[in-house]
Amino acid sequence: MKPRTPAAMRQLIQQVRESLPFELPAAYVCNGVCRGCSLKLLDYLDLELMHWENRLEEGDAPDLQDIQRLAKTSFKIHRVLEKNGLIQV
């Protein structure tokens, strides 16, 4: 059985938070190769995740398009962080 959309969104948020280096200091993130500003991308994604966490707490239910959009954004940011050497594959 597939999870309901709020549960799926919570699961996606958890996976993104576990796989991306949100806890790295700015000096480390902005050091070395830069093919897109990793710091700004991490800040943007963190705000998006907090936005959805707040909406879920308020009882809002995302639709499948919302989940897909967040997953796509997270994947694109993950690729940039890989290219910048912040994530090892």
C-alpha positions as CSV (number, residue, x, y, z in Angstrom):
1,M,0.0,0.0,0.0
2,K,1.3,3.4,-0.9
3,P,1.7,6.0,1.8
4,R,-0.6,9.0,2.0
5,T,0.8,12.2,0.7
6,P,1.6,13.8,4.1
7,A,3.5,10.7,5.1
8,A,5.3,10.6,1.7
9,M,6.3,14.3,2.1
10,R,7.6,13.7,5.6
11,Q,9.6,10.7,4.3
12,L,11.0,12.8,1.4
13,I,12.0,15.6,3.8
14,Q,13.7,13.1,6.1
15,Q,15.7,11.6,3.2
16,V,16.8,15.0,1.9
17,R,17.9,16.2,5.4
18,E,19.9,13.0,5.8
19,S,21.6,13.0,2.4
20,L,22.6,16.7,2.1
21,P,25.2,18.5,4.2
22,F,23.0,21.2,5.8
23,E,25.3,21.2,8.9
24,L,28.5,22.1,7.2
25,P,29.9,25.5,8.1
26,A,29.8,28.3,5.4
27,A,33.6,28.5,5.2
28,Y,33.7,24.8,4.1
29,V,30.8,25.0,1.7
30,C,32.3,28.1,-0.1
31,N,35.8,26.6,-0.4
32,G,37.2,25.3,-3.6
33,V,35.4,24.6,-6.9
34,C,32.1,26.4,-7.4
35,R,29.6,25.5,-10.2
36,G,26.6,27.2,-8.6
37,C,26.5,28.7,-5.2
38,S,26.2,25.7,-2.8
39,L,25.6,27.9,0.2
40,K,22.6,29.7,-1.4
41,L,21.2,26.4,-2.8
42,L,21.4,24.7,0.7
43,D,19.8,27.8,2.3
44,Y,17.0,27.8,-0.3
45,L,16.3,24.1,0.1
46,D,16.4,24.3,3.9
47,L,13.7,27.1,3.7
48,E,11.6,24.9,1.4
49,L,11.9,22.0,3.7
50,M,11.0,24.1,6.7
51,H,8.0,25.5,4.8
52,W,6.7,22.0,4.1
53,E,7.4,20.9,7.7
54,N,5.3,23.8,9.0
55,R,2.5,23.2,6.5
56,L,2.4,19.5,7.5
57,E,2.2,20.5,11.2
58,E,-0.7,22.8,10.4
59,G,-2.5,19.8,8.8
60,D,-2.1,20.8,5.1
61,A,-1.9,17.9,2.7
62,P,0.4,18.2,-0.2
63,D,-0.6,16.8,-3.6
64,L,1.6,14.5,-5.7
65,Q,2.8,17.5,-7.8
66,D,4.1,19.2,-4.6
67,I,6.0,16.1,-3.7
68,Q,7.4,15.7,-7.2
69,R,8.5,19.3,-7.3
70,L,10.3,19.1,-4.0
71,A,12.0,15.8,-5.1
72,K,13.1,17.3,-8.4
73,T,14.5,20.4,-6.7
74,S,16.3,18.3,-4.2
75,F,17.8,16.1,-6.9
76,K,19.1,19.1,-8.9
77,I,20.7,20.6,-5.8
78,H,22.2,17.3,-4.9
79,R,23.8,17.1,-8.4
80,V,25.3,20.6,-8.0
81,L,26.7,19.7,-4.6
82,E,28.3,16.6,-6.1
83,K,29.9,18.7,-8.9
84,N,31.2,21.1,-6.2
85,G,32.8,18.2,-4.3
86,L,30.6,18.5,-1.2
87,I,28.9,15.1,-1.6
88,Q,30.7,11.8,-2.5
89,V,28.8,9.4,-4.6
